[in-house]
Amino acid sequence: MTIDRILERLLKLHPKLIDLSLSRLKKLLDRLGNPEETLPPVIHVAGTNGKGSTVATLAAIYRSAGYRVHIYTSPHLVSFTERIVVSGSEISKAYLEEVLIECENANRGENITFFEITTAAAMLAFSRNPADLLLLEVGLGGRFDATNIIESPTLSVITSVSMDHQDFLGKTIDKIAFEKAGILKPSVSAIIGPQTNEALNVIKRRALELGSSAYVFGEDWNISPLNKQLIFEMGSESRIIPRPNLLGDHQIQNAGCALASVKLLNSQFPVSPQEIDIGLVNINWPARLQKLKEGALIGNLFEDVEIWIDGGHNQGAAKAIASTLRDWRDDSPEISIHMIFGALNSRSPQNFLQYFTNVIDTIRTVEIPREANALSASEIETAAIECGLEAYPAKGIGQAITDIILNSSGKRRILICGSLYLAGAALRENSCLGD
């Protein structure tokens, strides 16, 4: 509970949750002795979709090769400690409390956003513990994101760019791509994942201006399915590899971004083909088409009911999820597919749900627990009906599951999705931690 109280105080240090800038963080880090200058080599990852999965894949590969890895990701699902992995282990609550209080004292009550000051705490923890690599995921955008305080990363990675956070990044793909390309640095190589032509032109132009060598999907490297495996190609290398244990065809491209990164850095951080293969089949990244196998939510389910969770929340993620659900239908046409959906009021639920018309059988709409900015179940129900979906509101995840079971029969798959915050609530409830 001490951590919760500290985090609540830090949330009040700025009137806005998001205020993209680097000046406040630079000032704080200077007071802390500039821990960002004493970090291990950094792989900096931006993008709209897939950046977290790419980080998780990189972590699995480098860990399989015996490297000590720091990891910084956001947001968390259940516990804030998930965001900061120090030398391969999730930060302890005691150590997190220590660095948060140190940052709070150094900030002296001045305006700073929650993400900025918690990023400073992560930098402190990383700088004081040995590791071979730091995998750093952008929070929002890139150019003015707090993680962009790193001036000389070892490698930049930009995964797929699509429409998201338009109020902060711009209303068009080219403007959003420009913000994402803000992580590119002079003379620092970059791996570029699959992009629209519009986004790719912006990213290439920025890389050229900076003298950053860009290795682009479809031009300098490629990855594609080959029966039940994958084929990865880069330079003169062409190798058959296992599929990652993260489900969904979109994870193939995310794995490709990671593999291209490993290939490019192989002289500095050697990894054998066998270690790559081991890493790919041992990726740990919850709430990405994750099937629940035990816990409170499934304890009393019938054998013919499955519960899945995905944290995808934007249009790009919706397209990828819908594609997977179509594959489910093709592979097992006897199975009915049901959705439990919740979203924040910063997003249009129609933009997400439009991809599931004629894909799912029914949808239960819920308000995300503990989120003041969550859309109500009735608001989402209206949006779902407008998208041609058979929708019903429910008073929480548990009731939604019960309603689906009572009003359907046969083999059923239930997907909980729409927000990482809803995914986190589902995982908490499944772990008996409550709403």
N, C-alpha and C positions, 0 to 999 in steps of 0.2 A: 504493500500500500504506500510505502515511502516513495517509490518510483512514480506511482500514479500522482501523488501530490506534487512532486517536482515537475512532472510533465504538464500538469494543470497550470502551474505557475508560469512555465515557459510559454504556454499558449497565449498568455495574457501580455507578453512583452511587446506585441505589435497589434495594432487594431485590425490588420488583415491577416488571413491565413497565408495568402500568397501575395508577395510583392517582389517581383523579380529584380534582383540587384546583387552586386558583389561587394559594394562599398562597406556595408555594415559588417559582413563576415570578415573582410580583410582587416578591418579595425580590431575586431575581437581576436582574430588569429595572431595579430601583431602583439596584442597584450599577453597572449598565451605563449609567446616565444616562437611563433611561426612553425607549428608542428607539421604543416603541409609541406615544408621544405625538407623534412627528414623521413619521408615515406619510402617504402620499397618501390620498385618499378610498378607503374600504374597502367592498367588497361582500362580505358574510359569508354563506356558504352552508352550511346544514346539511341533514340528511335521511338516510334509510336507503339509498335507491337513487337514483341519478341526480345526486348532487351534483357528482361529478367531471366527468360529461358536461356538466352545466350550466355549470360553470366553464370547460371547454374551449370550449364554444359561445360564451360571453361573450368569452373571449379572442380567438377567431377574428373575431368581429364588431367588437370594438373595435380590434383590430389592422388590420382592413381599412379602418377609418376613420382610421387614422394615429395612434392613441393609444399611448403607451408604457405597458406593463402589467407590473406585478409579479404573480406567481402563486405561491401556496403550496398544495400538495396532498400527500396521503399515502395509502397507502405508495408506494414506488417499485417499478418493475418490474425494472430491471437495475442502475441506478446511483443512489446516494443523491442525486446532483446533480439528478435529475429533479424532486425535491420543491420546489426553489427556483428560480424563474425571475425574474431581475432585469432589469428594463427590456426584457423581450421575449426574453432569452437565458438559457439554462440556466446556472446559476452555475458558474464554473470551479472545478476542484479546488483550485487554489492559494488562491482567495478563500474557498472553503468552509473550508479548513484554517485560514485566518487567523481567521475569525469563530468557529469552533468552539473554537479554543484560547483566544481572548479570553473566551468564555463559561465555559469550563472553569476558567480562572484566577480569574474573578470569582466563581464558585460556591464556591471554596475547599474542595472535597471534600465539601460538604454533600449531604444526600439530595435528589435531584431525579430525576424520571423522564427517560428517554431522549427522549420526545416533547417534554417541557417544555423541556429545555435546547436541543434542536435547533430548536424554535420560537423561542426567544430568539435563536439565531444567525441565523435567517431575518429576524427583526425588525431586527437590527443591519444586515444587508445591505440590506434594503429602505429603512431610514431614511437610509442614506448614499448612495443612488443615486436620481436623479430619475425619477419616473414620474407618469403622470396618474391611475392607478388601481391598487389592490391587490385582487386576487381571492383571497379567503381561504377555503379549504375546511376545515370542521370535521374533526378527526381521529376523535373518538368522542363521540357524544351531542351535547352543546352547552353545557348549563348550567355544567359544571365542566371543559369541554375547554380546553386551553391557548390555543386561538385566541380564546376568549371573554374574553381579557384586553383586547380592544378595547372601550372603553366607548361610543364614539359612531360606529358605522359609518354610511356614507351610505345603505346599504340592507341589509336582511336578506332572505334567501331560504330557504325551507324546502321541499325537494322531498318526494317521496312518503315517508311513514313506514310502516314495517312492523316485524315482529318481528326483532330482531337484538341481539346483545350483552346478552341478558337478565340475565346475572350482574352487569352493571354498571349497566344502565339501568332494570331492572324487568321483571317477568314478564308485563305486560299492555300493550296498545297505548296506553292512556291514560297510563300511567306513562312509557313511552318517548317519547310525544308531548310530555309535559311537559318531559322533559329536552331534547328538540330545540328546543322553544319557549324554552328558556333563552337563546337568542341574541337574542331580541327585546329591544329597548331602548326606553325612553320617547321618544315622539314621533318614532321612526325608522320609516319605512314598511317594509312587508314584502310580498314576493311569496310566495304560498302555492300549491304545486303540488297535484296530485290527491291526495286523502286519503280514508280511510274516515271515516264519520260520527263515529266515536268519537274518532279523532285530530283531526279538524277542530274538533270542539267544544272540545277542550282548547286547541288553538292559538288559536282565536278568543277564548276566554275570557281567555287570558293577554294577547293583544294588546289587548283592551278594558281590562284592568286597567292596562296600561302607557300607554295612549293612543297605541298604535302602529296606524297605518292599514294594515289587511290587505287585500290585493288577491288574491282567492281564485279559483282555477281553477273554471270552471263558473258563477261568479257575476259576477266583475268582468272576467274575460278567458277566452278559450277558444281552442283550437287543434284542428283536425281534418283528416283526409285529404280531399283533393278531387282525384279521379283520381290522377295521378302527382305532384301538388303538395300543398300544405297551404293552409288558410285560417286566418289569425290574426285574432282579434277582441278589441279592448279599447277601452272607451269608445265613441266614435263611429266609430272606425277599423275597417275590415274590409279585409284585404289578402291577396292570393294570393301565396304565397312558395314557393321551392323546398324540397324535402325536404333535411334535413341529410345530409351524406355519412356519418354514423354510421348503421349498419344496425340494423333492428329497430323495430317500432312503438312500443316504449317510449321511443325517442329522440325521438319527436314531442312528447311531454309535456315532456321535458327541454328541448327547443328552445323550447317555449312558456314555460317559466320564464325562460329567458334573454331571449326576446323581450319578455316583460312587463317585465322589469327594464330593458331598454334603452329601452322606451317610457316608463316612469316617470321615468327619469333623462335623458330627451332634452333637456330645457332646459339641464341642466348639462353633459351630454356628447352633443352632437348627432351623430346618425348618419343618413345618408341611406338611403332604401329600397334603393338599388343596393349600398351598402356592407354592408347587412344580408344581402342575397342572396349577395354574394361570400363573406361570412364563413360562412354556413350550408353552403356547398359546399366549404369549405376548413378544416374542423375537424380538428385533429390530436389524437387521443386513443387511443393504442395499447391493444390487448387488450380492445377492446369490439367483439365480433364482427368481429375483424380477420382478413382472409384473407392468409396468407403468400404472397408472390409470388416471393420469392427467398431464398436462404440454405441453410445446411447441412441442415436437416431436409427440405427439398423438392428438394434438388439432384438426387437420383436417382429421383424419383417418376415413376410413369407419368402420362401426360397426363390420365387419367381419375380421378386422386386429388387431392383438395383438402384442405388443412389450414387450420383456422380456430382462433382463440384468443379466449377471453372470460374476463375476471377476475371475473365475478359469483360471489358466494359465499353468498348468503342466500336465503331462500324467495322473496322478491320478485323477485330476479334470476332464480331458477330458473323461475318462472312466465313471465317475459318471454322467456327463452331458449327454453323449450319451445314457446311460441307461435310464435317465429320458425322453429323446426325443423318445426313442423306446416305452416307456410307453404312451407317448402322441399319437403316431401312433396307438398303440393297442386300446387305449380308444376312439380315434376319427380319424378313418382312412380317413375321408373325408377332414381333415385339411392338407394343405401343410405346410412344415416347411422350413424356410429360415434362413440363418446365415449371420451376418455381423461380420467380423473377422479382428482383428489387433493384432500385436505382436511386441515385442522388438527384436532387432537383437542378443540378448544374448541367444535366444532360437531357436530351429529348429521348424518351423511351421508344418512340416510333422509329428513330434512326437505327436502333438496335433490333427491335422486334420485327421490322419489315422483312428481314431475311428468313423468318421462320414460318411464314405463311405456307401452308401445305407441306410443312416439314414436321411439325409436332402435332400431337392429338389434342392436348389441352394445356392451358397455362394457369397456374395459381399465382396471383400477385400478392406481394407482402411488403410491408414497410420494414426497412432495415433497422434492426434493434440498435439502440444507443446512438443513432445518428440524427442530430437535429435537422440536418439538411436533406433527409430522405423524403422521397415522394411517398404519398400515402398509397395504400393498396387500391383504393378506389380510383385514384388518379391514373395509376398504371393500368388498371382494368379498362378504363376508357380508351387509353392509348392502344392497348392490345386488341380491343374490339375493332378499332379503326383500322388495324392492320389485318383484319379478317381472321383473328384467332378466337378460339373458344376459351373465354377467360372467366375466372372466378376469383374474387378476393378471399384472402385467408388471414387469420389473426396470428401470424407467425409461421415459422418453418415447420414446426411439429404438426400443427393443424393442417397445413398444406399437404404434407405427406399423407396424413390420415385421410383427408378428403379424396386424394387421388386414389388411394387403395380402396376406399369404400365405393367409389364410383367408376371403377374400371375392373377389368379381369384379365386373366392370362399373364403372359410375361410382360413386365413393364420396366422401363428405364426412366428414372426421374433425374433431371439435370437441374441443379441449383446454380443460377448464374445471374449476371447483370452488373455485378460490382465486386471488387475485392473485399469491400466491407461486408457485403452479404456472405461471401465465401468465408470470411473470418468468423462471422456470427455463427454460421453453420458448423464450422470446426469447433468453436467454443461449445456449442450446444452438444455436439457429438462427443466431446471430451468431458461432458457433465460439469462444465464450468459455468453454465447458465447464460442467460441473455444479459 
